[in-house]
Amino acid sequence: MKAWTVLMLALCLPVAAMAEEAKEEVAPKVNYITLTPPFVGNYGLDGTPKLKVYKADVALRVTGDEATKLVKANEPLIRNQLVALFAQQTTEAMNNVEAKEKLRQEALKQTQQIMNDETGKPVVEDLLFNNLIIQ
């Protein structure tokens, strides 16, 4: 009987330890916040008579529910900064793949700066263009 009890205890201890480890390893949830409505406006106002228009669907990646709340609270300020950034772009910057990546990186940098100024931490981990249409 003693041997049976010892055997049962020996089998239960690893299970309890694994359950404790599983509780500790729960990572914060990654959230993607789509800024709606999409950004639509003019760009490349460099003196040419032809009107140039963009439409950008933007999503922000954050980790945790607290970060999601912080971004949503500051969304109007983020949108304002991104509209200004998109309007400053030249025709070359919007037609070139490498330049679009630079634009994405600059948009991320400015978004993180806004969040750092407003909340004391950058919060936004990445900025993604779900769709970027230019005409």
N, C-alpha and C positions, 0 to 999 in steps of 0.2 A: 504494500500500500504506500509506504514511504517513497519507494522508487517511482511509482505512478505519479504521485504528487510532485516530486522533483522534476520529472519529465514534463509534466503539464506546465509548470512554472517556467522551465527552460524554453518551451515553445512559445509561451505568451510574451515573454520579455522582448524578443526582437520585433514582434508585431506592434507592441506598445511604443517602442522606440521609433519604428518607421512611421507610425501615425503621428507622433510628435514632430518628426522631421517634415512631414507633409504639411503640417499646419504652418511651420516656419517658412517654407519655401513658396508660399503663395505670393506671386509677384503682383504689383499694382497693374490694374487694367489699362491698356492702351486705348485711347479714344481718338477718333477722327472727327473734327468739327468742320462741317462744310459751311462756308460763309455764303449765306443766301440773302438776297438774290445774287446771281452772278454779276461780276463787274463788267460793265459795258461803257465804252467811251471812245473818245478820239485820241489819237497819238500822232507823233511825228509832225507836229505843227511847225514845220521848218520853212514856211513861206511858199510851199507848192500849193497850187489851187485844188489839187485832188484831196478829197476827204478820206482819211484813213481811220478805220474803226477796229476795235478789238472787243472780244468777249472772253472773259477768263472765269472759269470755275475753279475756286481755290478751296483747299482743305488744309487744316492745321492738325498735326499729330501732337498729342499731349499724353502724359501718363498720370492716371488717377482722376478721381472725381473732383477733387479740390482744384486741380489745374483746369479742368473743364469749366468749372464755375468761374474761375478767374478770367479765362479767355472770353467767355460769354459776357461777363460784366464789362469787359473792355473792347468788345467787338466794334462799336461805332468808331472808336479812335483808331483801331487797326484798319478798318475799312477806309477811313479818311486818308491814312498814310499810304495805303496801297493804291488808291485812286490817283493820288498825286504822283506816285512812282510810275505807274503805267502811262500817265499822260506825258511824262517827260521823255519817254522812249523815242528813239529815232526809227526810221524805216529799216535801217540795217540791223538794228538790235532786235527787231521783231521778226525779221525774215531769216535769221541765221540760227541754227540749232545751238551752237556754242554760246551765242549771245543770249538765247532764251534761258539757258542754264545759269548764266551770270545774273540774269534778271530774277530768276527763282531764288538764287542765293542772296541777292540784295534784298528781295522781299522778305526772306526769312530773317536776315540780319536786322532789318528795320522793325519787323514784328517782335523779335526778341528784345530789341532796345525799348520798345514801347512797354512791353510787359515788365522789363527790368525797372524802368522808370516808375511804373504804376504800382508794382507789387514787390519789388526788391529782388526778384529772381526771373530768369528768362522764360520759364514755363514751357514755351513752344519748342518742341524738339525738331520738327521739320515742317516745311511748307510744300505742298504738292499742287501742281496744276492738274486737275482732273480733265480739263479741256482748255485749250487756248486757241481761239480762232482769230485770225487777223484778215483784214480786207483792205 
